[in-house]
């Protein structure tokens, strides 16, 4: 049995949601949460995400889309990490043609810190039934709004009061550094250099968006 590491208060940890659609495996989304209320293991934090926001995310997709696991990494402790199997599939019934892997619905997460850009999450490869010539159809809008709210509301790990999140969803500022004459960016490695915004409101785009980097990766 491995060593159980308890996540300290005010640590920020990264959750990477892995997805699988037929032969395509992908990193679907990355989320950052700030632990503010209770000390828990990274496995417990991952399960709070799986039993919380991921259930709503799955409602956007048909069963052909699966979510095999969530990877968790404490940004301030490289040894504090885990890979947690989800057993979650898309929950919509039936079979529908999927849009290309580079197309997505977009949710923007705003906050009150002017030093940090708003965050964006793209929900990739939506169904063609939700697309009307580049505009998302009315039927999927409530689901997208609910996904945004559930992600914004954070993670619940059993602390009191039960209606307050124990882990806040945050947008983390990247730190610039120079390498080989180029400016690159990294995530903070300790609390002293961490700058972030606690998400206040999700905004759902009404248009289908395209990510060019995914065009190159998933084009036939």
C-alpha positions in Angstrom: 0.0 0.0 0.0 1.4 3.4 -1.0 1.8 6.4 1.3 -1.3 8.4 1.7 -0.5 12.1 1.3 -3.0 14.6 2.8 -3.5 17.8 0.8 -2.7 20.9 2.9 -5.0 23.8 3.1 -4.4 26.5 0.5 -2.7 24.2 -1.9 -3.7 24.4 -5.5 -4.1 21.2 -7.4 -4.6 20.4 -11.1 -7.2 18.0 -12.3 -6.8 16.7 -15.9 -9.9 15.1 -17.4 -9.0 12.3 -19.9 -11.4 11.4 -22.6 -11.8 8.7 -25.2 -14.0 8.8 -28.4 -13.6 5.6 -30.5 -9.9 5.5 -31.3 -9.1 9.0 -30.2 -7.8 9.5 -26.7 -7.3 13.1 -25.5 -6.7 15.5 -22.6 -10.2 17.0 -22.6 -9.8 19.7 -20.0 -7.6 20.9 -17.1 -9.1 22.4 -13.9 -7.4 24.1 -10.9 -8.9 24.0 -7.4 -7.8 25.7 -4.3 -8.3 23.7 -1.1 -9.7 26.1 1.5 -11.7 24.0 4.0 -10.6 20.5 4.8 -7.4 18.4 4.5 -8.1 15.5 2.1 -6.1 13.2 -0.1 -5.8 13.8 -3.8 -7.8 10.7 -4.4 -10.7 12.1 -2.4 -10.5 15.4 -4.3 -10.6 13.5 -7.6 -13.6 11.6 -6.5 -15.4 14.8 -5.4 -14.9 16.0 -9.0 -16.0 12.7 -10.5 -19.2 12.6 -8.4 -19.8 16.4 -8.9 -19.0 18.4 -12.0 -18.1 15.4 -14.2 -21.6 14.1 -13.9 -22.9 17.3 -15.4 -20.2 17.4 -18.0 -21.2 13.9 -19.1 -24.7 15.1 -19.8 -23.3 17.1 -22.8 -22.2 13.9 -24.6 -23.5 10.6 -26.0 -22.3 7.3 -24.6 -19.7 6.9 -27.3 -17.7 9.6 -25.4 -16.1 8.1 -22.3 -14.1 9.6 -19.5 -11.6 6.9 -18.4 -9.8 8.8 -15.7 -8.9 12.0 -13.8 -5.3 12.8 -13.1 -4.6 14.9 -10.0 -1.4 16.9 -9.3 -0.7 19.1 -6.4 1.1 22.1 -7.9 3.1 22.7 -4.7 4.2 19.1 -4.1 5.3 17.0 -7.2 5.1 13.8 -5.2 1.4 14.4 -4.4 -0.4 13.0 -7.4 -2.8 10.3 -8.5 -4.6 8.7 -11.4 -8.2 7.9 -10.6 -10.5 5.8 -12.8 -13.9 7.4 -13.3 -16.2 4.7 -14.9 -18.2 7.6 -16.4 -19.5 7.7 -19.9 -21.5 10.3 -21.8 -25.1 10.1 -20.6 -27.2 11.1 -23.6 -29.2 8.3 -25.1 -28.9 7.3 -28.8 -26.3 7.7 -31.5 -25.5 11.1 -33.0 -22.9 12.3 -35.4 -20.1 14.0 -33.6 -18.5 17.2 -34.8 -14.7 17.2 -35.5 -12.4 16.9 -32.4 -11.2 20.5 -32.9 -14.7 22.0 -32.6 -16.2 22.9 -29.2 -18.7 24.7 -27.1 -17.0 27.3 -24.9 -17.6 28.5 -21.3 -15.7 31.6 -20.1 -15.1 31.9 -16.3 -14.7 35.5 -15.0 -13.3 36.6 -11.7 -12.3 39.7 -9.8 -8.5 39.6 -10.1 -7.4 42.1 -12.8 -3.9 40.5 -12.9 -5.3 37.2 -14.2 -7.1 36.6 -17.5 -10.5 35.0 -17.5 -10.5 31.3 -17.9 -12.0 29.3 -20.7 -13.1 25.7 -21.0 -13.9 24.1 -24.3 -16.2 21.1 -24.4 -14.8 19.3 -27.5 -16.5 17.3 -30.2 -20.1 18.2 -29.5 -22.9 16.5 -31.4 -24.1 17.8 -34.8 -27.7 17.9 -33.4 -26.5 20.8 -31.2 -25.1 22.8 -34.1 -27.0 25.0 -36.4 -24.5 26.4 -38.9 -22.1 27.4 -36.2 -24.6 28.5 -33.7 -25.5 26.2 -30.8 -29.1 25.1 -30.7 -31.5 26.2 -27.9 -31.9 22.8 -26.4 -28.3 22.4 -25.2 -28.0 25.9 -23.7 -29.5 25.0 -20.3 -27.1 22.0 -20.1 -24.1 24.2 -20.9 -25.2 26.8 -18.3 -25.5 24.0 -15.7 -22.0 22.7 -16.5 -20.6 26.2 -16.0 -22.3 26.6 -12.7 -21.3 23.2 -11.4 -17.6 23.8 -12.3 -17.8 27.3 -10.8 -19.3 26.1 -7.5 -16.2 24.1 -6.7 -15.9 20.7 -4.9 -17.7 19.5 -1.8 -15.7 17.2 0.6 -17.9 17.0 3.6 -16.9 20.1 5.7 -19.4 22.3 7.4 -21.5 24.1 6.4 -22.4 21.5 3.7 -23.6 24.0 1.2 -20.3 25.8 0.9 -17.5 24.4 -1.4 -14.4 23.0 0.3 -12.3 23.6 -2.9 -12.7 26.7 -4.9 -12.4 26.7 -8.7 -9.7 29.2 -9.6 -7.9 30.5 -12.7 -4.2 30.4 -12.2 -1.8 32.9 -13.7 1.1 31.4 -15.6 4.6 32.7 -14.8 6.8 33.8 -17.6 10.4 32.6 -18.0 13.1 32.7 -20.6 14.5 29.6 -22.3 16.6 29.4 -25.5 15.8 33.0 -26.2 12.1 32.5 -26.0 9.5 33.5 -23.4 7.7 30.5 -22.1 5.1 30.0 -19.3 4.8 27.7 -16.3 2.4 27.2 -13.4 3.4 28.3 -9.9 5.4 25.8 -7.8 4.7 27.2 -4.3 2.1 29.4 -2.6 4.4 32.4 -2.6 4.4 32.8 -6.3 0.8 31.7 -6.9 -1.5 34.4 -8.4 -5.1 33.4 -9.1 -8.7 34.5 -9.4 -11.6 32.8 -7.7 -14.2 32.2 -10.3 -17.4 34.3 -9.9 -19.5 33.7 -13.0 -19.6 31.4 -16.0 -20.6 32.7 -19.4 -21.8 30.4 -22.2 -20.9 31.3 -25.8 -23.6 30.8 -28.3 -21.2 29.9 -31.1 -19.2 26.8 -31.9 -15.5 27.5 -31.7 -12.5 25.9 -33.3 -9.0 25.2 -31.8 -6.4 25.2 -34.5 -3.9 23.1 -32.5 -6.4 20.3 -32.4 -6.9 20.5 -36.2 -3.3 19.4 -36.7 -3.6 16.7 -34.0 -6.8 15.0 -35.0 -7.2 15.7 -38.8 -7.4 12.5 -40.8 
